[in-house]
């Protein structure tokens, strides 16, 4: 079988570039997500929503980087001739192990980051809402509150449906208005 080297090079570099660009985009999203999580934790709001989906991203980035290396290495081996063929099995073994490690890191990273976010939330005085109260339809989101009664509040449940930062800010405004009304009644 003959290989059309120009097409093979084009495909190999194209796939490697795509994987690299996707990994960079995921890295940017990861930084943005972690920054917003950290800001939420120090915000002092009565209710925050923690998303655990970003814990998967480091393993996915590692997998994409490994795929980019694999396709780039195999593309370069096309030009190495018979001498390069001895490296082919080594490259494939290395990338196989790296892909398996990145797959393991997808789940290990999720567990590590979930534990880290939970610990930080508890240190800030938050408690998780019990399952089935708020955000019961969101598998990777958990509502954390400073006052557990918010977990059972029908007003809060009407506002919090997807767990967006806008919804938590809306709940905070609603609670501030309720507090102001109570203070006005006392005066």
N, C-alpha and C positions, 0 to 999 in steps of 0.2 A: 504494500500500500504506500502510495506516495502522499506526502503532506505538502500542501500549498503553503510554503513558509510565509509569504507576505500576509495571507489571510490569517494564518495561525498566530502570527505576531500581533496583528491588528486585534484579533479576538482576545488573545491573552492579555495584552496591555489594556484593552477596553474593559475587560472583566476586573482586572486588578485595580484600574482607576475607579470603576464604579464602586467596588467594595471599599476602597479607601475613602472615597467621598461620602459614602453612606456611614462609614465609621466616624468620620469627622462630624457629620451632621448629628449623629447620635451622641457624640461627645459634647457638642454644643447644647443639645437638648438636656443632657444629663446635668451639665453645669447650671443651666437655667432652672431646672427642677430642684436641684439641691439648694440653690440660692433662695428660691421661693419657700421651700420647706423650712430653711433656717430662719427666714424672716417671719414666717408664721409662728414658729416656736417662741420667738422673743417678742411677738406683737402684744402679748398680754390679753388678747381677745378671750372672751368667755367660751367660745367654741372654735375649734380649728379642725381641719380635715387633713389627715396625713395620707398621702398616696404612697403605696409600697411598690408600685410598678417600676420605679426607677432602679430598684435593686437588681433587676434583671439585666440592665443595660451594659454594665462593665463586661460581663461574660459574652454578650452579643458583640460588643466592640472587639473583644479579643478574637472571637471566631471570624469576624469579617476581616480583621487584619491578617489572620492566618490564611484565609482564602486568597487574599491579595498576594501574600508572599508565595503561596503555592502556584498560582497562575503566573506570576512573574518569574519564578524559578523555572517552571516548566517551559516557559517561553524562551528563557535564556538558554536552557539546555538544548533547544532545537539547533542552536548554532555551535554547540560544543562538539558536535560530531560523536564519534564512537568513544572518545575519551570522556565526554560528559555523561555518557550512559551509566557509568559506574556510580555517579552521584545521584542519579534519578531515584533509585530505591531509597537512598538516605533522605532525600528531600521529601519523598512521599511518607516515609516512616515518621520523620520529624513533624510534618504537618498533620498526620493522623493523630499523633500524641497531643499536639497542640490543640487540635479541634476537640478531642475528648476532654482535655483539661478546661477548655473554654466552656464546654457544655456543662461540666461539673461546676464551674465558677458561676454560671448563670443561676443555678439554684443556691449555691453557697452564698453568692453575693446577695441574693434576695433575702436569705435568712439573716446574714450579717447586718445589712442595712435596715431591715425591719426591726431587729433588736436595738440597733443604735438609735433609730428615730423614737422607738418606744421609751427607751431609757431617758433620752433628752426631754421628751414630753412629760414624763413622770417627774423629772427634776424641776421642771417649770411649774409643777403643781396641777397638771392635767390628769384626768382619768379617762380611760376608754369607755365609750358607750357600750352597753351590753349588746350582743348580737340580736338582731331583729328589731332594734329601736330606730336608730337613724342609719341611713345608707345601707339598708339590708340587701339591696339589689346590686351593690358595688363590691366585688370580691377583693379588689386591691386597695380599697379606701376604708379608713376608720375615722369616725368622728371622736374627738377628744374634747372633754369639757372640764371646766373648773368647778361646776356645780352639776351633780348628777341629775337633778330635776329637769335640766334642759333636754336630756335624752328622751324624756317621756312627754315633753311639751308638744301639744298639737300645733301651736303656732310655729314652733321651730321646725317641726316635721313638714309643715306646708312649705316652708322656705327652702329647706335643705333637701334637694332631690338628687343632684349630681355631684355635690361636694366641691363646687368651684370656689375660688377665693371670693368672687362677687357675692355668692350666697352666704358665706361666713361673715362678710362685711355687712350684709343686709341684716343678718341676725344680730350682729353687734349694735347696729343702729336701732333696731327694734328694742333691744334690751335697754339701751340708753334712754330711749323715749319712755319706756315703762318705768324706769328708775326716776326720771324727771317728774313724771306724773305722780308717782308715790310721794316724792319730796314736796311737790306743790300741794298735795292733799294734807300733808302734815303741817304745813305752814298756815 
